[in-house]
Amino acid sequence: QVQLVESGGGLVQPGGSLRISCAASGTIFSIYVMGWYRQAPGKQRELVAAIMPGGTINYADFVKGRFTISRDNAKNTVYLQMNSLKPEDTAVYYCNARRVASTTYYWGRGTQVTVSS
């Protein structure tokens, strides 16, 4: 069983930066695709970024050039560095893990990110 725990969310002003983290346990972290999703009130959950075991990265168009996903396999942790934050980035950010080609997803409980002045 994979356990995922997010941390690092909070309140930040527009244009500011924030780094959120997701610590994984209960599995061999390095073989999992790790992703960040977000869900704003009244909206569907959407993919923000994902990083493959080999390091290939995919970003949603709305975060390209602003957000950076990375992973530290030695620490079983995936990060999302968020720069130039906008009010529309306000959402609960969820960490996700899955094996390559698997349809079984594991989720964390989420961390709230609020961008407001």
KAZISUL-V983053 format. One record per backbone hydrogen bond with DSSP energy under -1.0 kcal/mol. NH is the residue of the N-H (numbers start at 1). CO is the residue of the C=O. If there is no record, write none. Layout:
NH_CO + NH_CO
This chain:
3_25 + 5_23 + 7_21 + 12_114 + 15_85 + 16_13 + 18_82 + 20_80 + 21_7 + 22_78 + 23_5 + 24_76 + 25_3 + 29_27 + 31_28 + 32_29 + 33_98 + 34_51 + 35_96 + 36_49 + 37_94 + 38_46 + 39_92 + 43_40 + 46_38 + 48_36 + 49_36 + 50_58 + 51_34 + 52_56 + 55_52 + 58_50 + 60_48 + 63_60 + 66_63 + 67_63 + 68_81 + 70_79 + 72_77 + 77_72 + 78_22 + 79_70 + 80_20 + 81_68 + 82_18 + 83_66 + 85_16 + 89_86 + 90_87 + 91_113 + 92_39 + 93_111 + 94_37 + 96_35 + 97_106 + 98_33 + 102_99 + 106_97 + 108_95 + 111_93 + 113_91 + 114_10 + 116_12
